[in-house]
Amino acid sequence: MKICYVLPHFYPYVGGGERIFYDMAKGLLKKGHEIRVLARNVGQEYLGHKTVEGMEVYYFPWKSMFGHPLIPAKDIREHIAWCDVVHASIFTPAFPSSRLARKYRKPSVLTVHEVRGPKWFWTEDKIHASAFWLYEQFVCRQPFDVYHAVSKATRRDILRYCGRNKNVVCVYNAVNEMDTSIAEKSSLNLRDYFSLGKQERIFLYYGRPGQPKGIYVYQQAIRILQQRGVDLSQIRFCFILGAEPANLRRKFIRSIREHGLERIMLVRDSLQREDLCRCILQTDYVVVPSVTEGFGLSALEACQMGKKIISSTGGALTEVVYGDCLFFENRNSGALADCLQRVIEKGDAAFDHVPPRSFPYENMVNGIERIYKRLAARK
């Protein structure tokens, strides 16, 4: 079967979605399918036609708006005419892929990592939320034969917010068991990185800044702990924050200072993967306060490293998080403060236990292949 992927970015671009499609395409190539990937170029080195581990990849110098490439139909037309199945990723690839798939009568699949619908108003001002919601509606209502959801939560949201007449199939993202040996390549010490002694207990957050990740819910919970008079003298809330979006990062750090929390809320720069892995292994607890989460890859990796997790119930987190966990109601700072206080006072005894979960690569590859085969048979 000849499969054409139309994606915003691809290898060697680093990102969760790019990694999933790389593993998906590589797995299907091993099963004997022909693969073509169309994506925006990554520098001048990855421009034009390349062969990446047997996959034919076409990198185009597409212009970008707000981090999303603008895809001319002329660049992808011949490849869609060539294939048996068109598989696009949300967002900007959706419209040109759907239109050309219909023109050439090709079965089509759209992967949807997350749908927010009215939840845009949870994290954005009214003007931006309205614009994002309208664009999301435009994208997710493009006609595809199958809408691939990466979690049951995402499937529910597609049907709830984008039309109940859609053929939505849930195939989980694939995540191999975390290879913690990469941490051995690092000499970084978490306590040194945050200038802490041995006596402090560390609650670690790592990831992007911004409201969708729940960092302001978390900050408010810490303020509630102070108002309750909880002893935080030996507690530190540590944040390893990505550099982008830079304005949101600066805003969060400024908010910490404005509320006088800089002694207990400590922010450091993002790290290379081996350094981050070492820091996660060295922390006492991991906090995942996400307001929206299509799958929850970083939370799952922390679980695989055996860390104790305090997590919101946002999005798909309750589907993927396991081990020693405490869940709190999404967006509820008071409930998060209750969990934090429980851990501070009771230690490890505060956590509940959730049985292990796994998301093997063969399940993802076989699930996607079944979608293609059903579409081919129907055609």
C-alpha positions as CSV (number, residue, x, y, z in Angstrom):
1,M,0.0,0.0,0.0
2,K,1.3,3.5,-0.9
3,I,0.8,5.9,2.0
4,C,1.3,9.7,1.8
5,Y,1.7,11.7,5.1
6,V,1.1,15.4,5.0
7,L,2.6,16.9,8.1
8,P,3.6,20.3,9.5
9,H,7.1,19.0,10.5
10,F,9.0,15.8,10.5
11,Y,12.4,14.3,11.5
12,P,14.7,15.8,12.6
13,Y,12.3,18.3,14.1
14,V,11.8,17.6,17.8
15,G,8.3,17.3,19.1
16,G,5.8,14.8,20.4
17,G,3.7,14.7,17.3
18,E,6.7,14.5,15.0
19,R,8.0,11.6,17.0
20,I,4.7,9.7,16.8
21,F,4.5,10.1,13.0
22,Y,8.1,9.1,12.7
23,D,7.5,5.9,14.6
24,M,4.3,5.2,12.8
25,A,5.8,5.6,9.3
26,K,8.9,3.6,10.2
27,G,6.7,0.8,11.6
28,L,4.5,0.7,8.5
29,L,7.6,0.7,6.2
30,K,8.8,-2.4,8.0
31,K,5.5,-4.1,7.3
32,G,6.1,-3.6,3.5
33,H,4.2,-0.4,2.8
34,E,5.6,2.5,0.6
35,I,5.9,5.7,2.5
36,R,6.1,9.3,1.4
37,V,6.2,12.1,3.9
38,L,5.6,15.8,3.0
39,A,6.7,18.4,5.6
40,R,8.3,21.8,6.1
41,N,12.0,21.9,5.8
42,V,14.3,21.8,8.8
43,G,17.1,24.2,7.9
44,Q,18.9,24.0,4.5
45,E,20.3,20.6,5.3
46,Y,16.8,19.0,5.2
47,L,15.4,20.7,2.0
48,G,14.1,18.9,-1.0
49,H,13.9,15.1,-1.5
50,K,15.7,13.0,1.1
51,T,15.6,9.3,2.1
52,V,15.3,8.9,5.8
53,E,15.7,5.3,7.0
54,G,14.0,4.0,3.8
55,M,11.2,6.6,3.9
56,E,10.9,9.0,1.1
57,V,10.7,12.5,2.6
58,Y,10.0,15.7,0.7
59,Y,11.0,18.8,2.6
60,F,9.4,22.1,1.3
61,P,10.4,25.7,2.2
62,W,6.8,26.5,3.3
63,K,6.2,29.8,4.9
64,S,5.0,29.7,8.5
65,M,2.4,31.6,10.5
66,F,2.2,31.2,14.3
67,G,4.5,28.1,14.0
68,H,2.2,26.4,11.5
69,P,3.3,26.0,7.8
70,L,1.1,27.3,5.0
71,I,0.9,24.4,2.5
72,P,0.4,25.2,-1.2
73,A,-1.7,22.6,-3.0
74,K,0.8,22.5,-5.9
75,D,3.5,21.1,-3.7
76,I,1.5,18.1,-2.5
77,R,-0.8,17.4,-5.5
78,E,1.4,14.8,-7.4
79,H,2.1,12.9,-4.2
80,I,-1.6,12.6,-3.3
81,A,-2.3,11.5,-6.8
82,W,0.4,8.8,-6.4
83,C,-0.8,7.3,-3.1
84,D,-3.5,4.8,-2.0
85,V,-4.2,6.6,1.4
86,V,-3.7,10.2,2.4
87,H,-2.9,10.7,6.1
88,A,-2.7,14.3,7.3
89,S,-2.1,15.8,10.7
90,I,-4.0,18.6,12.3
91,F,-3.9,21.7,11.7
92,T,-2.8,23.4,8.5
93,P,-2.3,20.2,6.5
94,A,-6.0,19.4,6.9
95,F,-7.7,21.6,4.3
96,P,-5.3,21.1,1.3
97,S,-5.1,17.3,2.0
98,S,-8.8,16.8,2.3
99,R,-9.5,18.8,-0.9
100,L,-7.0,17.0,-3.0
101,A,-7.9,13.6,-1.6
102,R,-11.5,14.2,-2.7
103,K,-10.3,15.4,-6.1
104,Y,-8.3,12.3,-6.7
105,R,-10.8,10.0,-4.9
106,K,-8.2,8.9,-2.3
107,P,-9.2,7.5,1.1
108,S,-8.2,10.0,3.8
109,V,-7.3,10.1,7.5
110,L,-6.8,13.0,9.8
111,T,-4.9,12.6,13.1
112,V,-6.3,14.8,15.8
113,H,-4.0,15.2,18.8
114,E,-6.5,17.3,20.8
115,V,-9.7,19.3,20.5
116,R,-10.5,22.1,22.9
117,G,-13.8,23.5,21.7
118,P,-15.1,25.9,24.4
119,K,-12.1,25.0,26.5
120,W,-10.2,27.6,24.6
121,F,-12.0,30.1,26.8
122,W,-10.4,28.5,29.9
123,T,-6.9,29.6,28.8
124,E,-7.3,32.5,26.4
125,D,-8.9,35.9,26.2
126,K,-12.2,36.1,24.4
127,I,-10.9,37.4,21.1
128,H,-8.1,34.8,20.8
129,A,-10.3,32.0,22.1
130,S,-13.0,32.8,19.6
131,A,-10.5,32.8,16.7
132,F,-8.8,29.6,17.8
133,W,-12.2,27.9,18.3
134,L,-13.4,28.9,14.8
135,Y,-10.2,27.8,13.1
136,E,-10.3,24.5,15.0
137,Q,-13.9,24.0,13.8
138,F,-12.8,24.7,10.2
139,V,-10.0,22.2,10.4
140,C,-11.9,19.4,12.2
141,R,-14.9,19.7,10.0
142,Q,-13.0,19.1,6.8
143,P,-14.3,15.9,5.2
144,F,-12.0,12.9,6.0
145,D,-13.0,9.2,5.8
146,V,-11.5,8.6,9.3
147,Y,-10.6,10.9,12.1
148,H,-7.8,9.3,14.2
149,A,-7.9,10.3,17.9
150,V,-4.9,9.6,20.0
151,S,-6.9,9.0,23.2
152,K,-10.5,8.3,24.3
153,A,-10.7,11.8,25.7
154,T,-9.8,13.2,22.3
155,R,-12.3,11.0,20.6
156,R,-15.1,12.2,23.0
157,D,-14.2,15.8,22.3
158,I,-14.2,15.4,18.5
159,L,-17.7,13.9,18.7
160,R,-18.9,16.4,21.3
161,Y,-17.5,19.6,19.6
162,C,-17.0,18.8,15.9
163,G,-20.0,16.7,14.9
164,R,-21.4,13.3,16.0
165,N,-21.6,11.9,12.5
166,K,-17.9,11.5,12.1
167,N,-16.0,8.2,11.9
168,V,-13.6,8.6,14.8
169,V,-11.2,5.8,15.7
170,C,-9.1,5.8,18.8
171,V,-5.5,4.5,18.4
172,Y,-3.3,5.4,21.2
173,N,0.1,7.0,20.7
174,A,3.0,4.5,21.2
175,V,5.4,5.0,24.0
176,N,8.2,2.5,24.7
177,E,9.2,1.9,28.3
178,M,11.5,4.8,29.3
179,D,15.2,4.0,29.0
180,T,16.4,5.6,32.2
181,S,20.0,4.6,31.3
182,I,20.3,7.8,29.3
183,A,20.4,9.7,32.6
184,E,23.8,8.0,33.2
185,K,25.2,10.2,30.4
186,S,24.5,13.3,32.6
187,S,26.4,14.5,35.6
188,L,23.7,17.2,36.5
189,N,22.4,17.2,40.0
190,L,18.9,18.5,40.5
191,R,19.6,20.0,43.9
192,D,22.7,21.8,42.6
193,Y,20.7,23.0,39.6
194,F,18.2,24.7,41.9
195,S,20.8,25.5,44.6
196,L,19.1,23.4,47.2
197,G,20.4,21.4,50.2
198,K,19.6,17.8,51.1
199,Q,16.8,18.6,53.5
200,E,14.3,20.2,51.1
201,R,11.5,18.1,49.5
202,I,11.1,18.8,45.8
203,F,7.9,19.0,43.8
204,L,9.0,19.2,40.1
205,Y,7.1,20.6,37.1
206,Y,8.7,20.4,33.6
207,G,7.4,21.5,30.2
208,R,6.1,24.5,28.4
209,P,5.0,27.7,30.1
210,G,1.4,28.9,29.5
211,Q,-2.1,28.4,30.9
212,P,-3.0,25.2,29.1
213,K,-0.3,23.4,31.1
214,G,-2.0,24.6,34.3
215,I,1.0,26.5,35.9
216,Y,-1.3,29.3,37.2
217,V,-3.6,26.7,38.8
218,Y,-0.5,25.3,40.4
219,Q,0.7,28.8,41.5
220,Q,-2.7,29.6,43.1
221,A,-2.6,26.2,44.9
222,I,0.7,27.2,46.5
223,R,-0.7,30.5,47.6
224,I,-3.6,28.7,49.2
225,L,-1.1,26.5,51.1
226,Q,0.5,29.7,52.4
227,Q,-2.9,31.1,53.4
228,R,-3.7,27.9,55.3
229,G,-0.4,28.3,57.3
230,V,1.1,25.0,55.9
231,D,4.7,24.7,56.9
232,L,6.6,25.2,53.6
233,S,10.0,25.9,55.1
234,Q,11.5,22.6,53.7
235,I,9.4,22.5,50.6
236,R,10.4,23.7,47.1
237,F,8.3,23.9,44.0
238,C,10.8,23.6,41.1
239,F,10.0,24.5,37.5
240,I,12.1,23.5,34.5
241,L,10.4,25.7,31.9
242,G,10.8,25.7,28.1
243,A,12.2,28.9,26.5
244,E,9.1,29.3,24.3
245,P,6.8,31.0,24.2
246,A,9.2,33.5,25.7
247,N,6.6,36.1,26.6
248,L,4.5,33.5,28.6
249,R,7.7,32.4,30.4
250,R,8.5,36.0,31.3
251,K,4.9,36.6,32.4
252,F,4.9,33.6,34.7
253,I,8.3,34.5,36.3
254,R,7.0,38.0,36.9
255,S,3.8,36.7,38.5
256,I,5.9,34.6,40.9
257,R,7.8,37.8,42.0
258,E,4.6,39.9,42.2
259,H,3.1,37.3,44.7
260,G,6.3,37.1,46.7
261,L,6.8,33.4,46.0
262,E,10.3,33.4,44.6
263,R,11.7,31.8,47.7
264,I,9.7,28.6,47.3
265,M,8.9,28.6,43.5
266,L,12.1,28.3,41.6
267,V,12.4,28.4,37.8
268,R,15.3,27.2,35.7
269,D,15.9,26.8,31.9
270,S,14.9,23.7,29.9
271,L,17.5,20.9,29.6
272,Q,18.8,18.3,27.2
273,R,16.9,15.0,27.4
274,E,19.6,13.1,29.4
275,D,19.8,16.0,31.9
276,L,16.1,16.3,32.3
277,C,15.8,12.5,32.7
278,R,18.3,12.7,35.5
279,C,16.5,15.5,37.2
280,I,13.2,13.6,37.1
281,L,14.8,10.6,38.6
282,Q,16.2,12.7,41.5
283,T,13.0,14.6,42.4
284,D,10.6,13.6,45.2
285,Y,7.4,14.2,43.3
286,V,6.2,15.2,39.8
287,V,3.3,17.6,39.4
288,V,1.2,17.6,36.2
289,P,-1.4,20.4,36.5
290,S,-2.4,20.4,32.8
291,V,-5.8,22.0,32.0
292,T,-5.8,20.4,28.5
293,E,-3.9,17.3,27.5
294,G,-4.6,15.3,24.3
295,F,-2.5,12.3,25.5
296,G,0.0,13.2,28.3
297,L,3.4,11.9,27.0
298,S,5.6,13.6,29.6
299,A,3.4,12.5,32.5
300,L,3.5,8.9,31.2
301,E,7.3,9.0,31.0
302,A,7.5,10.2,34.6
303,C,5.3,7.2,35.6
304,Q,7.6,4.9,33.7
305,M,10.5,6.2,35.7
306,G,8.7,5.2,38.9
307,K,8.0,8.7,40.1
308,K,5.1,9.7,42.4
309,I,2.6,11.8,40.4
310,I,0.2,14.6,41.4
311,S,-2.0,15.1,38.3
312,S,-5.1,16.9,37.2
313,T,-8.0,15.0,35.6
314,G,-7.6,17.2,32.4
315,G,-7.9,15.5,29.0
316,A,-6.4,12.0,28.7
317,L,-4.3,12.1,31.9
318,T,-6.5,9.7,33.8
319,E,-6.1,7.3,30.8
320,V,-2.3,7.2,30.9
321,V,-1.1,8.0,34.4
322,Y,-0.3,5.1,36.6
323,G,1.7,4.0,39.7
324,D,1.6,6.1,42.9
325,C,-0.8,8.9,41.9
326,L,-3.0,11.6,43.3
327,F,-5.6,13.1,41.0
328,F,-7.3,16.5,41.6
329,E,-10.2,18.0,39.8
330,N,-9.1,19.9,36.7
331,R,-8.6,23.7,37.1
332,N,-9.4,23.4,40.8
333,S,-6.6,25.1,42.7
334,G,-8.2,24.3,46.1
335,A,-8.2,20.5,45.2
336,L,-4.6,20.7,44.1
337,A,-3.7,22.5,47.4
338,D,-5.5,19.6,49.2
339,C,-3.3,17.0,47.4
340,L,-0.1,19.0,48.0
341,Q,-0.9,19.4,51.7
342,R,-1.7,15.7,52.0
343,V,1.7,14.8,50.5
344,I,3.5,17.4,52.6
345,E,1.9,16.0,55.8
346,K,1.7,12.3,55.1
347,G,4.6,11.7,52.6
348,D,4.5,8.6,50.4
349,A,1.5,7.2,52.3
350,A,-0.7,10.0,50.7
351,F,-0.7,8.3,47.3
352,D,-3.1,5.9,45.8
353,H,-2.0,3.1,43.4
354,V,-3.0,2.7,39.8
355,P,-2.1,-0.5,38.0
356,P,0.6,-0.2,35.2
357,R,-0.4,0.7,31.7
358,S,1.5,0.2,28.5
359,F,1.2,1.7,25.0
360,P,3.4,-0.5,22.7
361,Y,4.5,0.4,19.2
362,E,3.0,-2.6,17.6
363,N,-0.5,-1.7,18.9
364,M,-0.2,1.8,17.3
365,V,1.2,0.5,14.0
366,N,-1.3,-2.3,13.7
367,G,-4.2,0.0,14.7
368,I,-3.3,2.5,12.0
369,E,-2.7,-0.3,9.4
370,R,-6.2,-1.7,10.2
371,I,-7.7,1.8,9.4
372,Y,-5.9,1.8,6.0
373,K,-6.9,-1.7,5.1
374,R,-10.6,-1.0,5.9
375,L,-10.5,2.1,3.8
376,A,-8.8,0.3,0.9
377,A,-11.3,-2.6,1.1
378,R,-14.2,-0.1,1.1
379,K,-12.8,1.7,-1.9
